[in-house]
Amino acid sequence: MIVTRAIMGEEAFSEWGWRIPFLLSAILVGISIWMRLRLKESPEFQRMQREGELSKAPYADVFLRWANFKYVLIAFVSLMGAQGAIWWCVFFYSQIFLETSMKVDPLIMNYILIVVTIVSIPLYVVFGAISDRVGRKPILAFGMGLALVAMFPAFQMMARGANPQLIEAQEQTPVTVYAGGESCSLQFDLLGRATYDTPCDMVRNILTREGVPFTSIEAEAEAPVTVQIGDVLVEPRDVQAEGEAAIAEARAELTGEIRSALVAAGYPQFADPGRMNWFFIAASFAVLVVAATALYGPLAAAMVELFPTNIRYTALSVPYHVGVGWVGGFMPVTAFAISSATGNLYSGLWYAVFFAAFSLTCCLLFFPETKGRSLEAQGSGKI
């Protein structure tokens, strides 16, 4: 992404060039396939394969047998819900938050994530090795617990370090939205195709994308939607009935008016690299990365040890991909919907905090310690 940005420029990269790194990742797919083809199955799997002991109907054995299906549920509620939400929040949502809400230059954000990723690599091995000694459950619970208590403070410190001028402006000149509640909708846009055309929706959407927290105050029934930014009062035009062209024009006009008012109130358009507090950024990422790697490091071993060999592939894959794909994948759009509804840029973090708290509770109550469990066992033990 850095090389592509440098070659074609930020404007072309933002318009269409961002697709190039994704297409080039096909090379990594090829490497992954080559590595996978060279891997050997475990000796126990190979033995069961030779002796015909593998499940003939793995989906039925996993989902229609409570003795097996309960472990699928335990794996999801105890581990994978938190894993999907926390890992995506630390390594993906942090980028969206800093670029969109804190106005950090995308190129700088790429460098930050490179450093964060490099630092995280040995930590997976460290926490996996520690779990070999003290057990899987304590390390998994530590990762979830650390994320639970550190998520909000870390992101607040990260924001203050990334754009202190913006934080100062938010504190000195708060923004207020006056609107009737019935004209405001929840902006959960999974496919990125929703059109928010009411004045209230346009205002909330623009402010959230501009990284501006706001307070919502219920307006009188017939009163128009207005935005108070310092001494400036912005009133969007209601053009819902005039068609898409008029809505697009009104939205562009409103965006310009809000940005002008924000600049006049001292809100920066971009984060100033010279004013960034790199210690705050590094410290906040360090805590979050420790939490994410402590949860992920022992995860593979814990999941493998949880299920019997004859159904392991199917039983392990389902909770893993639901957690990573669905819980993690919904993180950005859900966080934006929560933030735009509440006016609080940090409120979207409740998504990750909820799953961290839920999975930590389930892990402590239901997840069995799997360290030392024989992979040759046909069953998964008792809870």
C-alpha positions in Angstrom: 0.0 0.0 0.0 2.9 2.4 0.8 4.6 1.7 -2.5 1.3 2.1 -4.5 0.6 5.4 -2.7 4.1 6.7 -3.5 3.8 5.8 -7.2 0.4 7.0 -8.0 -0.3 9.7 -5.5 -3.0 9.9 -2.7 -5.8 11.2 -4.9 -5.6 8.4 -7.5 -5.0 5.8 -4.7 -8.1 6.9 -2.9 -10.2 6.9 -6.0 -9.2 3.5 -7.5 -5.6 2.6 -6.7 -6.4 1.0 -3.4 -7.6 -2.1 -5.4 -4.0 -2.7 -6.6 -2.6 -4.0 -3.3 -5.6 -6.3 -2.9 -5.0 -7.8 -6.4 -1.3 -8.2 -5.6 -2.3 -10.2 -2.5 -3.1 -13.0 -4.9 0.7 -13.7 -4.7 0.3 -14.4 -1.0 -2.7 -16.7 -1.7 -0.4 -18.7 -4.0 2.3 -18.9 -1.3 -0.3 -20.0 1.2 -1.6 -22.7 -1.1 1.9 -23.9 -1.7 2.6 -24.1 2.1 -0.7 -25.9 2.8 0.1 -28.5 0.2 3.4 -29.2 1.8 2.0 -29.6 5.3 1.4 -33.1 6.6 -1.6 -34.2 8.6 -1.1 -35.1 12.2 0.0 -38.7 12.9 -3.3 -39.4 14.7 -5.3 -38.1 11.8 -3.3 -40.2 9.4 -3.8 -43.3 11.6 -7.6 -42.8 11.7 -7.6 -42.2 8.0 -5.8 -45.5 7.3 -8.1 -47.4 9.7 -11.3 -45.8 8.5 -12.2 -44.2 11.8 -12.9 -40.7 10.5 -16.4 -39.4 10.6 -18.4 -40.3 7.5 -20.9 -37.5 8.2 -19.0 -34.8 10.0 -21.7 -32.1 9.8 -24.2 -34.5 11.3 -21.8 -35.7 14.0 -20.9 -32.1 14.9 -24.3 -30.4 14.8 -26.7 -33.2 15.6 -24.9 -34.7 18.5 -25.1 -32.6 21.6 -21.9 -34.2 23.0 -20.0 -32.6 20.2 -22.1 -29.6 19.4 -21.8 -28.2 22.9 -18.1 -27.8 22.4 -18.7 -25.8 19.2 -20.9 -23.5 21.3 -18.4 -23.3 24.1 -15.6 -22.5 21.6 -17.6 -19.6 20.1 -19.0 -18.0 23.3 -15.8 -18.5 25.3 -13.1 -17.7 22.7 -14.1 -16.8 19.2 -16.6 -14.0 19.9 -13.9 -12.1 21.8 -11.2 -13.1 19.3 -13.1 -11.7 16.4 -14.1 -8.4 18.0 -10.8 -7.7 19.9 -8.4 -8.6 17.1 -10.4 -6.7 14.4 -10.6 -3.7 16.8 -6.9 -3.6 17.5 -5.6 -4.2 14.0 -8.4 -2.9 11.7 -10.8 -0.5 13.5 -7.8 1.4 15.0 -6.8 2.3 11.5 -10.3 3.5 10.6 -10.5 5.4 13.8 -7.2 7.2 13.4 -7.6 8.0 9.7 -11.3 9.0 9.7 -11.9 10.4 13.2 -8.4 11.7 14.1 -7.5 12.8 10.6 -4.1 11.0 10.6 -2.4 10.9 7.2 -3.1 7.4 5.6 0.6 7.0 4.8 1.6 7.6 8.4 -1.1 5.1 9.5 0.4 2.5 7.2 3.8 3.0 8.9 2.2 2.7 12.3 0.5 -0.5 11.4 3.7 -2.0 10.0 5.5 -1.3 13.3 2.5 -2.7 15.3 2.4 -5.8 13.2 6.2 -6.5 13.5 6.1 -6.0 17.2 3.1 -8.4 17.5 4.8 -11.3 15.7 7.0 -12.6 18.5 4.3 -12.0 21.1 2.1 -14.7 19.6 4.9 -17.2 20.2 5.7 -15.9 23.7 2.1 -16.2 24.9 1.7 -19.6 23.2 4.8 -20.8 25.0 3.6 -19.5 28.3 0.3 -21.3 27.8 2.3 -24.5 27.4 3.6 -24.0 30.9 0.7 -22.5 32.9 -2.3 -23.6 30.8 -4.4 -22.2 28.0 -7.2 -20.8 30.0 -5.3 -18.3 32.2 -3.6 -16.7 29.2 -6.8 -16.6 27.2 -8.6 -15.0 30.1 -5.7 -12.5 30.6 -6.0 -11.3 27.0 -9.8 -10.9 27.2 -9.6 -9.2 30.6 -6.8 -6.8 29.5 -8.8 -5.8 26.5 -11.9 -5.3 28.6 -10.3 -2.8 31.0 -7.9 -1.1 28.5 -10.1 -0.6 25.4 -11.5 2.8 26.2 -8.5 4.3 28.0 -6.1 3.1 25.2 -8.2 4.6 22.4 -8.6 7.8 24.3 -4.9 8.0 24.8 -4.3 7.1 21.2 -6.6 9.9 20.0 -4.9 12.5 22.3 -1.5 11.4 21.0 -2.6 11.4 17.3 -4.3 14.7 17.1 -4.1 16.8 20.3 -5.4 19.9 18.5 -8.6 18.1 17.6 -9.1 16.9 21.1 -8.6 20.5 22.4 -11.1 21.8 19.9 -13.7 19.2 20.9 -13.3 20.2 24.6 -13.3 23.9 24.0 -16.1 24.1 21.3 -18.6 21.3 21.6 -21.0 20.7 18.8 -24.8 20.3 19.4 -27.4 18.8 17.0 -31.0 19.9 17.5 -33.3 17.4 15.8 -36.5 15.5 16.3 -35.8 11.8 17.1 -38.2 10.5 14.5 -36.1 11.9 11.7 -32.9 10.2 12.8 -32.2 6.6 11.9 -29.6 4.0 12.9 -26.9 4.2 10.3 -26.0 0.5 10.1 -24.8 0.3 6.4 -23.4 -3.1 5.9 -23.0 -2.9 2.1 -22.1 0.8 1.9 -25.1 1.5 -0.3 -27.6 3.2 2.1 -28.7 6.7 1.4 -29.3 8.8 4.5 -31.3 11.7 3.1 -33.1 13.3 6.0 -31.4 16.4 7.4 -30.8 14.7 10.8 -29.2 11.7 9.1 -27.0 13.8 6.9 -25.8 15.9 9.8 -25.0 12.9 12.0 -23.2 11.1 9.1 -21.1 14.1 8.2 -20.1 14.9 11.8 -19.2 11.3 12.6 -17.1 11.0 9.4 -15.4 14.3 10.2 -14.4 13.0 13.6 -16.6 15.4 15.5 -18.5 14.3 18.7 -21.8 15.9 19.3 -24.6 16.2 21.7 -28.1 15.6 20.5 -31.0 17.7 21.8 -34.6 16.9 21.0 -36.1 19.8 19.0 -39.7 20.9 18.9 -42.0 19.0 16.6 -42.0 21.5 13.7 -38.5 22.9 14.3 -35.9 22.4 11.6 -32.8 20.4 12.2 -29.8 22.6 13.1 -26.2 22.2 14.1 -24.6 24.6 16.6 -20.8 24.9 16.1 -19.4 27.6 18.4 -21.3 30.8 17.4 -22.3 29.4 14.0 -25.7 27.8 13.4 -25.9 25.5 10.3 -29.3 24.4 9.0 -29.4 21.7 6.3 -32.0 21.8 3.5 -34.7 19.2 3.5 -34.7 17.9 -0.1 -35.9 14.3 0.4 -38.7 14.7 -2.1 -36.6 16.3 -4.8 -34.6 13.3 -6.0 -31.1 11.9 -5.8 -29.4 14.8 -7.6 -30.9 17.3 -5.2 -30.0 15.2 -2.2 -26.3 14.8 -3.4 -26.1 18.6 -3.9 -27.6 19.4 -0.5 -25.2 16.9 1.1 -22.2 18.5 -0.6 -23.4 21.9 0.4 -23.9 20.9 4.0 -20.5 19.2 4.2 -18.9 22.4 3.1 -20.8 24.5 5.6 -20.0 22.2 8.5 -16.3 22.0 7.5 -16.1 25.8 7.3 -17.7 26.2 10.7 -15.4 23.6 12.2 -12.3 25.3 10.9 -13.5 28.7 12.2 -14.0 27.0 15.6 -10.5 25.7 15.7 -11.0 22.2 14.5 -8.0 21.0 12.4 -8.6 19.5 9.0 -5.6 17.2 9.3 -3.5 15.8 12.2 -0.2 17.7 12.5 2.7 15.1 12.5 4.8 17.7 14.4 2.3 17.7 17.3 1.8 14.0 17.6 2.6 12.4 20.9 4.3 9.2 19.8 4.7 7.9 23.3 0.9 8.1 23.8 0.4 6.3 20.5 3.0 3.6 21.2 1.8 3.0 24.7 -1.9 2.6 23.7 -1.0 0.2 20.9 1.3 -1.7 23.1 -1.4 -2.5 25.6 -3.9 -3.4 22.9 -1.4 -5.6 21.0 -0.5 -7.5 24.2 -4.2 -8.2 24.8 -4.8 -9.3 21.2 -1.7 -11.6 21.1 -2.4 -13.1 24.5 -5.8 -14.1 23.3 -4.6 -15.3 19.9 -1.3 -17.0 20.9 -2.8 -20.0 22.7 -5.9 -20.1 20.6 -4.9 -22.7 18.0 -3.7 -25.2 20.6 -6.8 -24.7 22.7 -9.1 -25.2 19.8 -7.3 -28.3 18.6 -7.2 -29.8 22.0 -10.9 -29.1 22.6 -12.3 -31.4 19.8 -11.8 -35.1 19.0 -9.7 -35.9 16.0 -12.4 -37.5 13.9 -14.5 -34.3 13.7 -11.9 -31.7 14.6 -11.7 -30.0 11.2 -15.4 -29.3 10.9 -16.0 -28.6 14.5 -13.1 -26.2 14.8 -13.8 -24.3 11.6 -17.3 -23.3 12.3 -16.8 -21.3 15.5 -13.5 -19.9 14.2 -14.9 -18.5 11.0 -18.1 -17.2 12.6 -16.1 -15.4 15.2 -13.5 -14.0 12.9 -15.7 -13.5 9.8 -19.0 -12.4 11.3 -18.2 -10.9 14.7 -15.0 -9.3 13.5 -16.4 -8.3 10.1 -19.3 -6.5 11.6 -17.0 -4.5 13.9 -16.4 -1.4 11.7 -20.0 -0.9 10.5 -21.5 -1.5 13.9 -19.1 0.8 15.6 -19.9 3.6 13.1 -23.7 3.0 13.6 -23.3 3.3 17.4 -21.0 6.4 17.2 -23.4 8.2 14.8 -26.4 7.4 16.9 -24.8 8.6 20.2 -22.5 11.3 19.0 -19.6 9.8 20.9 -16.6 8.8 18.8 -15.6 6.1 21.4 -19.0 4.6 21.9 -18.5 2.1 19.0 -15.9 0.4 21.2 -18.7 -1.0 23.3 -19.1 -3.6 20.5 -15.6 -5.1 21.3 -16.0 -4.5 25.0 -19.3 -6.4 25.0 -17.8 -9.5 23.3 -14.7 -9.3 25.6 -16.9 -9.3 28.7 -19.3 -12.0 27.4 -16.5 -14.3 26.3 -14.4 -13.8 29.4 -17.4 -14.8 31.6 -18.1 -17.8 29.5 -14.4 -18.8 29.4 -14.2 -18.7 33.2 -17.5 -20.6 33.6 -17.5 -23.2 30.8 -14.2 -23.5 29.0 -12.2 -26.5 30.2 -8.4 -26.4 30.6 -7.1 -28.3 27.6 -3.3 -28.2 28.3 -1.9 -31.7 28.3 -5.0 -33.3 26.8 -4.0 -36.1 24.5 -4.8 -35.5 20.8 -5.2 -39.2 20.4 -8.4 -39.2 22.5 -11.6 -39.9 20.7 -13.6 -37.7 23.0 -13.1 -34.3 24.3 -13.3 -35.1 28.0 -15.9 -33.9 30.5 -17.0 -30.5 31.6 
